[in-house]
Amino acid sequence: YKLQALPGAFTNLDEITNDTITIGFKGADPEQFGSVTLNLGGVTHQVIAQIITDRGAVVDTKTTTSDGILQFSFVRPGKYMLRFIIDENMNGRWDTGWYLMGIQPERVLIYEDANKNKDIQVRANWEYELNYIIK
């Protein structure tokens, strides 16, 4: 890409304007990333779906209140897992519960395929379609 600012496009605090500025830069190449499409079913409460690294770092988060498709785009190649938080109080985060009030922590589920494999290996320029029913 190339960004070009013509004379007078910018003014600094001293009221001095710019000359012609031309800056070249590259954007992210979509072919260097993968994508994960998740068809989610069985949603009865708000669900926070997160794609996380094998070390537990959150890469991307999507929230839904109904069955449907969630798209995780521009995922760097690597090994990931999908985590689902059943957000019953709809505050957008996981809650630990409250022992004295008898409130249990919000449920957390991890995606597993038919072979009980939790890992998702994302490769560059690949699209993954996964199905998951919350039980």
JOKABEL-V20747 format. One record per residue. N is the residue number from 0. SS is DSSP state (A for helix, B for strand, O for the rest). PSI is psi in radians with two decimals (none if undefined). Layout:
{{N	SS	PSI} {N	SS	PSI}}
//
This chain:
{{0	O	2.78} {1	B	2.23} {2	B	2.19} {3	B	2.16} {4	B	2.13} {5	O	2.86} {6	O	2.34} {7	O	0.10} {8	O	-0.55} {9	O	2.52} {10	B	2.30} {11	O	-3.03} {12	O	-0.41} {13	O	0.23} {14	O	0.45} {15	O	2.30} {16	B	2.88} {17	O	2.79} {18	O	-2.95} {19	O	2.26} {20	B	2.27} {21	B	2.15} {22	B	2.23} {23	B	2.48} {24	O	2.81} {25	O	2.46} {26	O	3.09} {27	O	2.33} {28	O	1.98} {29	A	-0.43} {30	A	-0.18} {31	A	0.00} {32	B	2.82} {33	B	3.04} {34	B	2.62} {35	B	2.11} {36	B	2.15} {37	B	2.11} {38	B	1.85} {39	B	2.31} {40	B	2.94} {41	O	0.39} {42	O	2.09} {43	O	-0.40} {44	O	3.11} {45	B	2.37} {46	B	2.29} {47	B	1.98} {48	B	2.24} {49	B	2.40} {50	B	2.17} {51	B	2.67} {52	B	2.98} {53	O	-0.20} {54	O	0.00} {55	O	0.06} {56	O	2.32} {57	B	2.21} {58	B	-0.78} {59	B	2.63} {60	B	2.37} {61	B	2.54} {62	B	2.43} {63	B	2.71} {64	O	0.10} {65	O	2.87} {66	O	2.60} {67	B	-2.86} {68	B	2.30} {69	B	2.32} {70	B	2.14} {71	B	1.88} {72	B	2.83} {73	B	0.90} {74	B	2.18} {75	B	2.55} {76	O	2.41} {77	B	-3.03} {78	B	2.25} {79	B	2.96} {80	B	2.77} {81	B	2.25} {82	B	2.41} {83	B	2.20} {84	B	2.14} {85	B	1.73} {86	B	1.41} {87	O	-0.58} {88	O	0.05} {89	O	0.71} {90	O	0.03} {91	O	0.20} {92	O	2.89} {93	O	2.35} {94	O	2.48} {95	O	-0.24} {96	O	-3.04} {97	B	1.84} {98	A	-0.83} {99	A	-0.50} {100	A	-0.05} {101	O	0.40} {102	B	2.13} {103	O	2.70} {104	O	2.70} {105	O	2.49} {106	O	2.50} {107	B	2.22} {108	B	2.59} {109	B	2.34} {110	O	2.36} {111	O	2.42} {112	O	-3.00} {113	O	-0.43} {114	O	0.24} {115	O	0.42} {116	O	2.21} {117	O	-0.33} {118	O	2.51} {119	B	2.02} {120	B	1.85} {121	B	2.30} {122	O	2.72} {123	O	2.38} {124	O	0.44} {125	O	2.60} {126	B	2.27} {127	B	2.31} {128	B	2.09} {129	B	2.57} {130	B	2.41} {131	B	2.28} {132	B	2.15} {133	O	2.23} {134	O	none}}
//
